[in-house]
């Protein structure tokens, strides 16, 4: 991530980066496969963030 952007925006981007991952295997196991996908998952090319 480049340095020439405000810190607040950088923090929001970092949070979005961390949230953009699959559901852990233990969650799928614990819920007996009812929860498999993350509804907040997004692709960096398709979906623009409003941060």
C-alpha positions in Angstrom: 0.0 0.0 0.0 1.4 3.4 -1.0 2.4 5.9 1.6 0.9 9.1 0.0 -2.7 8.7 1.4 -4.3 9.8 4.7 -3.8 7.5 7.7 -7.6 7.3 8.3 -8.2 6.1 4.8 -5.3 3.6 5.0 -6.8 2.2 8.2 -10.2 1.7 6.5 -8.5 0.0 3.5 -6.6 -2.3 5.8 -9.7 -3.2 7.7 -11.4 -4.1 4.4 -8.4 -6.1 3.3 -8.5 -8.2 6.5 -12.3 -8.7 6.2 -12.0 -10.0 2.7 -11.3 -13.6 3.4 -13.1 -16.9 3.4 -15.0 -18.3 6.4 -12.7 -20.4 8.6 -13.0 -24.2 8.3 -13.9 -24.5 12.0 -16.9 -22.3 11.5 -18.2 -24.5 8.6 -17.6 -27.6 10.8 -19.3 -26.0 13.9 -22.4 -25.0 11.9 -22.6 -28.4 10.1 -22.1 -26.7 6.8 -24.9 -24.2 7.1 -22.5 -21.3 6.9 -20.1 -21.8 4.0 -19.6 -18.4 2.4 -18.8 -14.9 3.6 -21.5 -12.4 2.5 -19.0 -9.5 2.8 -16.5 -11.2 0.4 -15.6 -8.9 -2.6 -13.3 -8.7 -5.6 -10.8 -5.8 -5.8 -11.4 -5.4 -9.6 -15.2 -5.7 -9.6 -16.3 -3.8 -6.5 -15.1 -0.4 -5.5 -14.8 0.5 -1.8 -16.3 3.7 -0.7 -13.6 4.7 1.8 
